[in-house]
Amino acid sequence: MTSIDQAGTHPLGSRRVRRLGYGAMQLAGPGVFGPPKDREAAVAVLRAAVAGGVDHIDTSDFYGPHETNRIIREALAPYPAGLTLVTKVGARRDDRGAWLPAASREALTQAVHDNLRHLGLEVLDVVNFRSMLDVHGPAEGSIAAPLAVLADLQRQGLIRHIGLSNVTPAQVAEGRSICEIACVQNQYNLAHRGDDALIGDLARDGIPYVPFFPLGGFSPLQSSALSEVAGRLGATPMQVALAWLLRRSPNILLIPGTASVVHLRENLAAAEVALPDEMAAVLDRIAAENAAA
Ligand SMILES: NC(=O)c1ccc[n+]([C@@H]2O[C@H](COP(=O)([O-])OP(=O)(O)OC[C@H]3O[C@@H](n4cnc5c(N)ncnc54)[C@H](OP(=O)(O)O)[C@@H]3O)[C@@H](O)[C@H]2O)c1
């Protein structure tokens, strides 16, 4: 048993995965654009993740672009049995790195083929449709057309499961009327709790919720309450932020991102941090402070 087994497992698509996984976005260059500054270190992080028990890795061909998927293939192929690679489509980068929507039939089909080629796979485990109606957060609008394209690609055998990212509850409901939705990936962490109700709804139906920016993203979370709890538990603030998410709902699967083996090991050890009720209540103040700010 690895230490991350303490966090338990949850179904994701047709497999069960450990609730502590890894997000590969930070492996690409600065701003997730261009090659990594240290390719060998990036390969080492991925190998350390799998050696540490990670069986769920989140990626996209638009990280780099292409770079992150190529590093994953170099580090891990032939892939261990039971490793679930989750990718996402629906966006692209321009020559300067700006994020643009890419949700036409042609763009989605190209993106699925790019992911297959760069990861060295014949079928993708899970493909999230990443809505770009607003790049910064969920925005209302129909996602029926792009989901119909992904459902076609699924019927062709190129995709096993379809998920959603950066979506509203109404879009989750629309998506579920079109195809089976394997997971939802939205921004959520101690200080960003807009999806509290959605997480509960998905938990009731056994659908995993995968928070992106679980540690706060490019500017990791900082708060006196977090530091206070971490100090009392003998853990680091990042471990406490992850332990809070694990405790928050059983359908939450974590994909913290890092380009550092030291941080990776620290994050996986968050599975061993038990968060008592009174300390979880202290942490809930962070969301309240944030809402009041
Ligand atoms: N669907 C979407 O739109 C979307 C958007 C963003 C991200 N994602 C996915 O979500 C995953 C997670 O998000 P993220 O990586 O952007 O953000 P994150 O996991 O919230 O935080 C990553 C940041 O925290 C730092 N960090 C990680 N572990 C740390 C530790 N133990 N101590 C101190 N600092 C630590 C990292 O720096 P170091 O490298 O120095 O450790 C990095 O700056 C991504 O990898 C990606 O797969 C999806």
Ligand as a Chemical Component Dictionary entry (heavy atoms), coordinates in Angstrom:
data_LIG
# 
_chem_comp.id                   LIG 
_chem_comp.type                 NON-POLYMER 
_chem_comp.pdbx_formal_charge   0 
_chem_comp.three_letter_code    LIG 
# 
loop_
_chem_comp_atom.comp_id 
_chem_comp_atom.atom_id 
_chem_comp_atom.alt_atom_id 
_chem_comp_atom.type_symbol 
_chem_comp_atom.charge 
_chem_comp_atom.model_Cartn_x 
_chem_comp_atom.model_Cartn_y 
_chem_comp_atom.model_Cartn_z 
_chem_comp_atom.pdbx_ordinal 
LIG N1  N1  N 0  -9.484 22.866 -17.190 1  
LIG C1  C1  C 0  -8.796 23.976 -17.074 2  
LIG O1  O1  O 0  -9.166 25.029 -17.592 3  
LIG C2  C2  C 0  -7.538 23.976 -16.262 4  
LIG C3  C3  C 0  -6.935 25.191 -15.917 5  
LIG C4  C4  C 0  -5.798 25.140 -15.146 6  
LIG C5  C5  C 0  -5.260 23.931 -14.741 7  
LIG N2  N2  N 1  -5.855 22.767 -15.118 8  
LIG C6  C6  C 0  -5.333 21.457 -14.647 9  
LIG O2  O2  O 0  -5.296 21.489 -13.237 10 
LIG C7  C7  C 0  -3.987 21.103 -12.776 11 
LIG C8  C8  C 0  -3.694 21.808 -11.476 12 
LIG O3  O3  O 0  -3.656 23.201 -11.656 13 
LIG P1  P1  P 0  -2.320 24.057 -11.613 14 
LIG O4  O4  O 0  -1.136 23.168 -11.701 15 
LIG O5  O5  O -1 -2.416 25.122 -12.603 16 
LIG O6  O6  O 0  -2.437 24.755 -10.218 17 
LIG P2  P2  P 0  -2.283 24.241 -8.696  18 
LIG O7  O7  O 0  -2.172 22.766 -8.653  19 
LIG O8  O8  O 0  -3.340 24.924 -7.918  20 
LIG O9  O9  O 0  -0.914 24.922 -8.249  21 
LIG C9  C9  C 0  0.254  24.843 -8.970  22 
LIG C10 C10 C 0  1.213  25.863 -8.385  23 
LIG O10 O10 O 0  1.480  25.521 -7.031  24 
LIG C11 C11 C 0  2.873  25.301 -6.858  25 
LIG N3  N3  N 0  2.998  24.144 -5.968  26 
LIG C12 C12 C 0  2.591  22.879 -6.193  27 
LIG N4  N4  N 0  2.842  22.107 -5.116  28 
LIG C13 C13 C 0  3.423  22.901 -4.204  29 
LIG C14 C14 C 0  3.929  22.687 -2.886  30 
LIG N5  N5  N 0  3.858  21.486 -2.305  31 
LIG N6  N6  N 0  4.483  23.746 -2.230  32 
LIG C15 C15 C 0  4.540  24.958 -2.790  33 
LIG N7  N7  N 0  4.091  25.237 -4.039  34 
LIG C16 C16 C 0  3.532  24.206 -4.739  35 
LIG C17 C17 C 0  3.424  25.031 -8.231  36 
LIG O11 O11 O 0  4.753  25.476 -8.330  37 
LIG P3  P3  P 0  6.002  24.409 -8.443  38 
LIG O12 O12 O 0  6.016  23.906 -9.838  39 
LIG O13 O13 O 0  7.183  25.259 -8.075  40 
LIG O14 O14 O 0  5.723  23.335 -7.440  41 
LIG C18 C18 C 0  2.524  25.904 -9.094  42 
LIG O15 O15 O 0  2.988  27.242 -9.078  43 
LIG C19 C19 C 0  -3.068 21.495 -13.922 44 
LIG O16 O16 O 0  -1.857 20.809 -13.880 45 
LIG C20 C20 C 0  -3.929 21.166 -15.135 46 
LIG O17 O17 O 0  -3.764 19.797 -15.452 47 
LIG C21 C21 C 0  -6.991 22.772 -15.848 48 
# 
loop_
_chem_comp_bond.comp_id 
_chem_comp_bond.atom_id_1 
_chem_comp_bond.atom_id_2 
_chem_comp_bond.value_order 
_chem_comp_bond.pdbx_ordinal 
LIG N1  C1  SING 1  
LIG C1  O1  DOUB 2  
LIG C1  C2  SING 3  
LIG C2  C3  SING 4  
LIG C2  C21 DOUB 5  
LIG C3  C4  DOUB 6  
LIG C4  C5  SING 7  
LIG C5  N2  DOUB 8  
LIG N2  C6  SING 9  
LIG N2  C21 SING 10 
LIG C6  O2  SING 11 
LIG C6  C20 SING 12 
LIG O2  C7  SING 13 
LIG C7  C8  SING 14 
LIG C7  C19 SING 15 
LIG C8  O3  SING 16 
LIG O3  P1  SING 17 
LIG P1  O4  DOUB 18 
LIG P1  O5  SING 19 
LIG P1  O6  SING 20 
LIG O6  P2  SING 21 
LIG P2  O7  DOUB 22 
LIG P2  O8  SING 23 
LIG P2  O9  SING 24 
LIG O9  C9  SING 25 
LIG C9  C10 SING 26 
LIG C10 O10 SING 27 
LIG C10 C18 SING 28 
LIG O10 C11 SING 29 
LIG C11 N3  SING 30 
LIG C11 C17 SING 31 
LIG N3  C12 SING 32 
LIG N3  C16 SING 33 
LIG C12 N4  DOUB 34 
LIG N4  C13 SING 35 
LIG C13 C14 SING 36 
LIG C13 C16 DOUB 37 
LIG C14 N5  SING 38 
LIG C14 N6  DOUB 39 
LIG N6  C15 SING 40 
LIG C15 N7  DOUB 41 
LIG N7  C16 SING 42 
LIG C17 O11 SING 43 
LIG C17 C18 SING 44 
LIG O11 P3  SING 45 
LIG P3  O12 DOUB 46 
LIG P3  O13 SING 47 
LIG P3  O14 SING 48 
LIG C18 O15 SING 49 
LIG C19 O16 SING 50 
LIG C19 C20 SING 51 
LIG C20 O17 SING 52 
# 
